[in-house]
Amino acid sequence: MKPYPKYKEFGVSTEAVFWRLVNLKELKKSQALKVLDNPKFRDLDRNMRQKLYNSDRPPKFPSRFTFLACRCLMEGKISRGTFAAYLEIDRAEIDDYLEAAGFVEGNYAKIAAA
């Protein structure tokens, strides 16, 4: 069988991949129907796609929004409570959030100077 591009990157369903293989004459129509009609295959496909969706989920807020919120907090333009409300996080998570975003005091001095 010929190698094919990674279909996950294109967001193509497994069913579409099977039909593409049928059209390329790599699979017979009866083989594709047999696999696609199998309930175990459907369940496996659904579970795997759900895991992929959960791991590839886009961030809740645009990066520009979070950057500006972090910058405003670090410059003292907004309070910690306002920051937590904007990003919908608990106040206790603010320091961890800033560290994960790269806004540690030492790093921020370099960012602010740029």
OpenMM code with the backbone's topology and positions (N, CA, C; nanometers):
from openmm import Vec3, app, unit

residues = "MET LYS PRO TYR PRO LYS TYR LYS GLU PHE GLY VAL SER THR GLU ALA VAL PHE TRP ARG LEU VAL ASN LEU LYS GLU LEU LYS LYS SER GLN ALA LEU LYS VAL LEU ASP ASN PRO LYS PHE ARG ASP LEU ASP ARG ASN MET ARG GLN LYS LEU TYR ASN SER ASP ARG PRO PRO LYS PHE PRO SER ARG PHE THR PHE LEU ALA CYS ARG CYS LEU MET GLU GLY LYS ILE SER ARG GLY THR PHE ALA ALA TYR LEU GLU ILE ASP ARG ALA GLU ILE ASP ASP TYR LEU GLU ALA ALA GLY PHE VAL GLU GLY ASN TYR ALA LYS ILE ALA ALA ALA".split()
positions = [
    Vec3(0.0831, -0.1181, 0.0000),
    Vec3(0.0000, 0.0000, 0.0000),
    Vec3(0.0878, 0.1248, 0.0000),
    Vec3(0.0478, 0.2275, -0.0720),
    Vec3(0.1247, 0.3513, -0.0813),
    Vec3(0.1104, 0.4325, 0.0470),
    Vec3(0.2151, 0.5065, 0.0857),
    Vec3(0.2017, 0.5927, 0.2037),
    Vec3(0.1139, 0.7137, 0.1712),
    Vec3(0.0328, 0.7525, 0.2659),
    Vec3(-0.0567, 0.8662, 0.2483),
    Vec3(-0.0238, 0.9722, 0.3513),
    Vec3(-0.0577, 1.0971, 0.3233),
    Vec3(-0.0312, 1.2031, 0.4219),
    Vec3(-0.1110, 1.1790, 0.5490),
    Vec3(-0.0695, 1.2427, 0.6526),
    Vec3(-0.1397, 1.2307, 0.7798),
    Vec3(-0.2747, 1.3008, 0.7686),
    Vec3(-0.3807, 1.2244, 0.7649),
    Vec3(-0.5133, 1.2826, 0.7475),
    Vec3(-0.5595, 1.3602, 0.8700),
    Vec3(-0.5059, 1.3290, 0.9880),
    Vec3(-0.5443, 1.4016, 1.1088),
    Vec3(-0.5153, 1.5506, 1.0932),
    Vec3(-0.4058, 1.5831, 1.0260),
    Vec3(-0.3679, 1.7233, 1.0091),
    Vec3(-0.4724, 1.8014, 0.9298),
    Vec3(-0.5445, 1.7324, 0.8440),
    Vec3(-0.6417, 1.7993, 0.7594),
    Vec3(-0.7828, 1.7939, 0.8175),
    Vec3(-0.8031, 1.7266, 0.9294),
    Vec3(-0.9343, 1.7177, 0.9910),
    Vec3(-1.0310, 1.6330, 0.9111),
    Vec3(-0.9822, 1.5306, 0.8446),
    Vec3(-1.0657, 1.4451, 0.7611),
    Vec3(-1.1161, 1.3286, 0.8441),
    Vec3(-1.2416, 1.2915, 0.8269),
    Vec3(-1.2979, 1.1804, 0.9017),
    Vec3(-1.2408, 1.0477, 0.8536),
    Vec3(-1.2478, 0.9487, 0.9399),
    Vec3(-1.2000, 0.8154, 0.9047),
    Vec3(-1.2806, 0.7593, 0.7887),
    Vec3(-1.4080, 0.7861, 0.7883),
    Vec3(-1.4940, 0.7389, 0.6798),
    Vec3(-1.4491, 0.7978, 0.5457),
    Vec3(-1.4137, 0.9254, 0.5448),
    Vec3(-1.3663, 0.9895, 0.4221),
    Vec3(-1.2363, 0.9260, 0.3734),
    Vec3(-1.1508, 0.8875, 0.4672),
    Vec3(-1.0249, 0.8221, 0.4306),
    Vec3(-1.0535, 0.6882, 0.3635),
    Vec3(-1.1464, 0.6126, 0.4213),
    Vec3(-1.1816, 0.4834, 0.3614),
    Vec3(-1.2343, 0.5012, 0.2196),
    Vec3(-1.3231, 0.5979, 0.1987),
    Vec3(-1.3787, 0.6179, 0.0650),
    Vec3(-1.2734, 0.6694, -0.0326),
    Vec3(-1.1791, 0.7462, 0.0172),
    Vec3(-1.0689, 0.7898, -0.0693),
    Vec3(-0.9853, 0.6703, -0.1135),
    Vec3(-0.9610, 0.5776, -0.0206),
    Vec3(-0.8863, 0.4564, -0.0549),
    Vec3(-0.9619, 0.3700, -0.1555),
    Vec3(-1.0948, 0.3685, -0.1445),
    Vec3(-1.1763, 0.2955, -0.2427),
    Vec3(-1.1610, 0.3617, -0.3796),
    Vec3(-1.1693, 0.4931, -0.3843),
    Vec3(-1.1566, 0.5656, -0.5111),
    Vec3(-1.0180, 0.5487, -0.5737),
    Vec3(-0.9170, 0.5315, -0.4902),
    Vec3(-0.7813, 0.5097, -0.5405),
    Vec3(-0.7560, 0.3623, -0.5738),
    Vec3(-0.8602, 0.2818, -0.5539),
    Vec3(-0.8548, 0.1384, -0.5811),
    Vec3(-0.7534, 0.0656, -0.4932),
    Vec3(-0.7326, 0.1173, -0.3733),
    Vec3(-0.6488, 0.0515, -0.2742),
    Vec3(-0.7322, -0.0425, -0.1870),
    Vec3(-0.8608, -0.0155, -0.1766),
    Vec3(-0.9570, -0.0978, -0.1029),
    Vec3(-1.0761, -0.1250, -0.1928),
    Vec3(-1.1392, -0.2383, -0.1690),
    Vec3(-1.2631, -0.2678, -0.2413),
    Vec3(-1.3791, -0.2059, -0.1644),
    Vec3(-1.4841, -0.1710, -0.2364),
    Vec3(-1.6016, -0.1089, -0.1741),
    Vec3(-1.6590, -0.2003, -0.0669),
    Vec3(-1.6632, -0.3297, -0.0925),
    Vec3(-1.7190, -0.4245, 0.0048),
    Vec3(-1.6356, -0.4263, 0.1336),
    Vec3(-1.5022, -0.4129, 0.1207),
    Vec3(-1.4164, -0.4094, 0.2390),
    Vec3(-1.4433, -0.2835, 0.3218),
    Vec3(-1.4552, -0.1712, 0.2536),
    Vec3(-1.4807, -0.0453, 0.3233),
    Vec3(-1.6143, -0.0497, 0.3955),
    Vec3(-1.7180, -0.0991, 0.3274),
    Vec3(-1.8502, -0.1086, 0.3898),
    Vec3(-1.8483, -0.2022, 0.5100),
    Vec3(-1.7754, -0.3127, 0.4984),
    Vec3(-1.7676, -0.4089, 0.6085),
    Vec3(-1.7065, -0.3445, 0.7332),
    Vec3(-1.5983, -0.2702, 0.7135),
    Vec3(-1.5313, -0.2055, 0.8269),
    Vec3(-1.6175, -0.0917, 0.8826),
    Vec3(-1.6721, -0.0082, 0.7951),
    Vec3(-1.7494, 0.1082, 0.8401),
    Vec3(-1.8815, 0.0695, 0.9068),
    Vec3(-1.9354, -0.0445, 0.8732),
    Vec3(-2.0609, -0.0888, 0.9351),
    Vec3(-2.0387, -0.1638, 1.0660),
    Vec3(-1.9157, -0.1893, 1.1007),
    Vec3(-1.8835, -0.2617, 1.2233),
    Vec3(-1.9003, -0.1679, 1.3437),
    Vec3(-1.9896, -0.2019, 1.4388),
    Vec3(-2.0118, -0.1136, 1.5554),
    Vec3(-1.8875, -0.0977, 1.6429),
    Vec3(-1.8045, -0.2003, 1.6510),
    Vec3(-1.6821, -0.1892, 1.7315),
    Vec3(-1.5878, -0.0857, 1.6706),
    Vec3(-1.5782, -0.0868, 1.5373),
    Vec3(-1.4943, 0.0118, 1.4690),
    Vec3(-1.5485, 0.1527, 1.4921),
    Vec3(-1.6799, 0.1697, 1.4815),
    Vec3(-1.7411, 0.3023, 1.5034),
    Vec3(-1.7103, 0.3550, 1.6435),
    Vec3(-1.7228, 0.2664, 1.7449),
    Vec3(-1.6951, 0.3077, 1.8829),
    Vec3(-1.5484, 0.3451, 1.9012),
    Vec3(-1.4592, 0.2634, 1.8446),
    Vec3(-1.3166, 0.2916, 1.8541),
    Vec3(-1.2831, 0.4235, 1.7857),
    Vec3(-1.3389, 0.4431, 1.6670),
    Vec3(-1.3147, 0.5674, 1.5922),
    Vec3(-1.3649, 0.6883, 1.6695),
    Vec3(-1.4848, 0.6783, 1.7255),
    Vec3(-1.5436, 0.7891, 1.8013),
    Vec3(-1.4572, 0.8226, 1.9227),
    Vec3(-1.4117, 0.7200, 1.9953),
    Vec3(-1.3290, 0.7433, 2.1148),
    Vec3(-1.1952, 0.8074, 2.0791),
    Vec3(-1.1325, 0.7594, 1.9727),
    Vec3(-1.0033, 0.8152, 1.9325),
    Vec3(-1.0181, 0.9594, 1.8847),
    Vec3(-1.1210, 0.9879, 1.8074),
    Vec3(-1.1411, 1.1245, 1.7576),
    Vec3(-1.1746, 1.2198, 1.8722),
    Vec3(-1.2469, 1.1703, 1.9718),
    Vec3(-1.2800, 1.2545, 2.0867),
    Vec3(-1.1525, 1.2898, 2.1639),
    Vec3(-1.0621, 1.1933, 2.1801),
    Vec3(-0.9358, 1.2210, 2.2495),
    Vec3(-0.8527, 1.3221, 2.1709),
    Vec3(-0.8507, 1.3076, 2.0379),
    Vec3(-0.7769, 1.4027, 1.9549),
    Vec3(-0.8364, 1.5426, 1.9666),
    Vec3(-0.9686, 1.5509, 1.9670),
    Vec3(-1.0350, 1.6809, 1.9785),
    Vec3(-1.0022, 1.7463, 2.1127),
    Vec3(-1.0050, 1.6669, 2.2190),
    Vec3(-0.9765, 1.7224, 2.3511),
    Vec3(-0.8322, 1.7695, 2.3626),
    Vec3(-0.7378, 1.6968, 2.3019),
    Vec3(-0.5982, 1.7369, 2.3134),
    Vec3(-0.5632, 1.8530, 2.2200),
    Vec3(-0.6357, 1.8680, 2.1110),
    Vec3(-0.6070, 1.9734, 2.0140),
    Vec3(-0.7000, 2.0931, 2.0261),
    Vec3(-0.7689, 2.1026, 2.1352),
    Vec3(-0.8644, 2.2109, 2.1533),
    Vec3(-0.7917, 2.3458, 2.1588),
    Vec3(-0.8408, 2.4447, 2.0882),
    Vec3(-0.7753, 2.5758, 2.0901),
    Vec3(-0.7907, 2.6418, 2.2273),
    Vec3(-0.7023, 2.7352, 2.2605),
    Vec3(-0.7130, 2.8026, 2.3899),
    Vec3(-0.8444, 2.8810, 2.4002),
    Vec3(-0.8860, 2.9034, 2.5235),
    Vec3(-1.0134, 2.9714, 2.5480),
    Vec3(-1.0114, 3.1162, 2.4990),
    Vec3(-0.8979, 3.1826, 2.5153),
    Vec3(-0.8852, 3.3227, 2.4755),
    Vec3(-0.7725, 3.3367, 2.3738),
    Vec3(-0.7811, 3.4354, 2.2852),
    Vec3(-0.6720, 3.4585, 2.1903),
    Vec3(-0.5435, 3.4951, 2.2640),
    Vec3(-0.4305, 3.4596, 2.2046),
    Vec3(-0.3019, 3.4845, 2.2693),
    Vec3(-0.2791, 3.6343, 2.2924),
    Vec3(-0.3280, 3.7170, 2.2013),
    Vec3(-0.3127, 3.8620, 2.2167),
    Vec3(-0.3852, 3.9111, 2.3425),
    Vec3(-0.5034, 3.8583, 2.3678),
    Vec3(-0.5816, 3.8959, 2.4858),
    Vec3(-0.5077, 3.8579, 2.6132),
    Vec3(-0.4585, 3.7334, 2.6199),
    Vec3(-0.3893, 3.6899, 2.7412),
    Vec3(-0.2587, 3.7665, 2.7604),
    Vec3(-0.1877, 3.7946, 2.6497),
    Vec3(-0.0647, 3.8718, 2.6597),
    Vec3(-0.0924, 4.0100, 2.7174),
    Vec3(-0.1956, 4.0766, 2.6656),
    Vec3(-0.2279, 4.2109, 2.7144),
    Vec3(-0.2724, 4.2084, 2.8601),
    Vec3(-0.3490, 4.1064, 2.8983),
    Vec3(-0.3928, 4.0964, 3.0375),
    Vec3(-0.2725, 4.0763, 3.1291),
    Vec3(-0.1806, 3.9888, 3.0904),
    Vec3(-0.0603, 3.9654, 3.1711),
    Vec3(0.0234, 4.0934, 3.1800),
    Vec3(0.0386, 4.1589, 3.0688),
    Vec3(0.1188, 4.2815, 3.0655),
    Vec3(0.0561, 4.3893, 3.1545),
    Vec3(-0.0749, 4.4058, 3.1452),
    Vec3(-0.1431, 4.5074, 3.2279),
    Vec3(-0.1295, 4.4756, 3.3766),
    Vec3(-0.1378, 4.3484, 3.4116),
    Vec3(-0.1217, 4.3095, 3.5519),
    Vec3(0.0208, 4.3392, 3.5979),
    Vec3(0.1177, 4.3012, 3.5184),
    Vec3(0.2577, 4.3220, 3.5562),
    Vec3(0.2916, 4.4705, 3.5674),
    Vec3(0.2266, 4.5544, 3.4870),
    Vec3(0.2521, 4.6985, 3.4923),
    Vec3(0.1649, 4.7691, 3.5956),
    Vec3(0.0793, 4.6937, 3.6644),
    Vec3(-0.0039, 4.7522, 3.7685),
    Vec3(-0.1251, 4.8277, 3.7166),
    Vec3(-0.1622, 4.8067, 3.5921),
    Vec3(-0.2763, 4.8772, 3.5336),
    Vec3(-0.4096, 4.8112, 3.5688),
    Vec3(-0.4058, 4.6832, 3.6061),
    Vec3(-0.5269, 4.6144, 3.6538),
    Vec3(-0.4901, 4.5371, 3.7799),
    Vec3(-0.5903, 4.5095, 3.8609),
    Vec3(-0.5666, 4.4363, 3.9855),
    Vec3(-0.5630, 4.2862, 3.9590),
    Vec3(-0.5161, 4.2121, 4.0592),
    Vec3(-0.5123, 4.0657, 4.0467),
    Vec3(-0.6531, 4.0092, 4.0334),
    Vec3(-0.7478, 4.0694, 4.1027),
    Vec3(-0.8869, 4.0243, 4.0937),
    Vec3(-0.9454, 4.0452, 3.9550),
    Vec3(-0.9163, 4.1606, 3.8971),
    Vec3(-0.9630, 4.1897, 3.7613),
    Vec3(-0.8987, 4.0939, 3.6618),
    Vec3(-0.7688, 4.0690, 3.6797),
    Vec3(-0.6967, 3.9759, 3.5934),
    Vec3(-0.7603, 3.8368, 3.5997),
    Vec3(-0.7871, 3.7901, 3.7204),
    Vec3(-0.8485, 3.6582, 3.7383),
    Vec3(-0.9868, 3.6539, 3.6742),
    Vec3(-1.0613, 3.7622, 3.6867),
    Vec3(-1.1949, 3.7672, 3.6257),
    Vec3(-1.1859, 3.7663, 3.4734),
    Vec3(-1.0929, 3.8420, 3.4177),
    Vec3(-1.0762, 3.8462, 3.2712),
    Vec3(-1.0439, 3.7084, 3.2137),
    Vec3(-0.9536, 3.6361, 3.2807),
    Vec3(-0.9094, 3.5065, 3.2291),
    Vec3(-0.9885, 3.3889, 3.2869),
    Vec3(-1.0877, 3.4210, 3.3698),
    Vec3(-1.1755, 3.3196, 3.4294),
    Vec3(-1.0964, 3.2121, 3.5022),
    Vec3(-1.0028, 3.2584, 3.5874),
    Vec3(-0.9257, 3.1672, 3.6704),
    Vec3(-0.9405, 3.2098, 3.8152),
    Vec3(-0.9013, 3.1241, 3.9060),
    Vec3(-0.9054, 3.1545, 4.0486),
    Vec3(-0.7855, 3.2425, 4.0835),
    Vec3(-0.8015, 3.3292, 4.1812),
    Vec3(-0.6917, 3.4180, 4.2209),
    Vec3(-0.5683, 3.3400, 4.2642),
    Vec3(-0.5886, 3.2224, 4.3229),
    Vec3(-0.4759, 3.1412, 4.3687),
    Vec3(-0.3933, 3.0870, 4.2520),
    Vec3(-0.4489, 3.0853, 4.1321),
    Vec3(-0.3794, 3.0312, 4.0147),
    Vec3(-0.3018, 3.1368, 3.9364),
    Vec3(-0.3111, 3.2627, 3.9776),
    Vec3(-0.2520, 3.3716, 3.8996),
    Vec3(-0.1018, 3.3554, 3.8823),
    Vec3(-0.0281, 3.3295, 3.9896),
    Vec3(0.1174, 3.3196, 3.9802),
    Vec3(0.1594, 3.2039, 3.8887),
    Vec3(0.0916, 3.0907, 3.9015),
    Vec3(0.1223, 2.9768, 3.8143),
    Vec3(0.0904, 3.0102, 3.6688),
    Vec3(-0.0195, 3.0808, 3.6466),
    Vec3(-0.0589, 3.1189, 3.5105),
    Vec3(0.0452, 3.2117, 3.4480),
    Vec3(0.0895, 3.3108, 3.5259),
    Vec3(0.1906, 3.4040, 3.4765),
    Vec3(0.3220, 3.3330, 3.4453),
    Vec3(0.3600, 3.2392, 3.5314),
    Vec3(0.4841, 3.1651, 3.5094),
    Vec3(0.4741, 3.0788, 3.3832),
    Vec3(0.3596, 3.0138, 3.3640),
    Vec3(0.3403, 2.9308, 3.2446),
    Vec3(0.3410, 3.0157, 3.1179),
    Vec3(0.2936, 3.1395, 3.1281),
    Vec3(0.2903, 3.2294, 3.0123),
    Vec3(0.4246, 3.3003, 2.9906),
    Vec3(0.5218, 3.2784, 3.0806),
    Vec3(0.6538, 3.3398, 3.0651),
    Vec3(0.6650, 3.4775, 3.1266),
    Vec3(0.5699, 3.5160, 3.2084),
    Vec3(0.5704, 3.6480, 3.2710),
    Vec3(0.6236, 3.6398, 3.4138),
    Vec3(0.7458, 3.5918, 3.4276),
    Vec3(0.8134, 3.5916, 3.5562),
    Vec3(0.8859, 3.7252, 3.5654),
    Vec3(0.9041, 3.7772, 3.6832),
    Vec3(0.9632, 3.9111, 3.6998),
    Vec3(1.0882, 3.9307, 3.6150),
    Vec3(1.1804, 3.8357, 3.6174),
    Vec3(1.3048, 3.8491, 3.5419),
    Vec3(1.2794, 3.8516, 3.3921),
    Vec3(1.1912, 3.7672, 3.3440),
    Vec3(1.1601, 3.7624, 3.2009),
    Vec3(1.0843, 3.8869, 3.1590),
    Vec3(0.9951, 3.9345, 3.2446),
    Vec3(0.9129, 4.0476, 3.2064),
    Vec3(0.9967, 4.1737, 3.1884),
    Vec3(1.1026, 4.1884, 3.2668),
    Vec3(1.1889, 4.3062, 3.2514),
    Vec3(1.2455, 4.3117, 3.1099),
    Vec3(1.2808, 4.1936, 3.0552),
    Vec3(1.3329, 4.1880, 2.9185),
    Vec3(1.2216, 4.2203, 2.8162),
    Vec3(1.1012, 4.1707, 2.8432),
    Vec3(0.9886, 4.1932, 2.7517),
    Vec3(0.9512, 4.3421, 2.7509),
    Vec3(0.9442, 4.4024, 2.8696),
    Vec3(0.9034, 4.5425, 2.8811),
    Vec3(1.0053, 4.6352, 2.8138),
    Vec3(1.1327, 4.5959, 2.8188),
    Vec3(1.2376, 4.6797, 2.7582),
    Vec3(1.2352, 4.6744, 2.6059),
    Vec3(1.1773, 4.5697, 2.5519),
    Vec3(1.1780, 4.5523, 2.4043),
    Vec3(1.0836, 4.6472, 2.3349),
] * unit.nanometer
topology = app.Topology()
chain = topology.addChain("A")
for resn in residues:
    res = topology.addResidue(resn, chain)
    for name in ("N", "CA", "C"):
        topology.addAtom(name, app.Element.getBySymbol(name[0]), res)
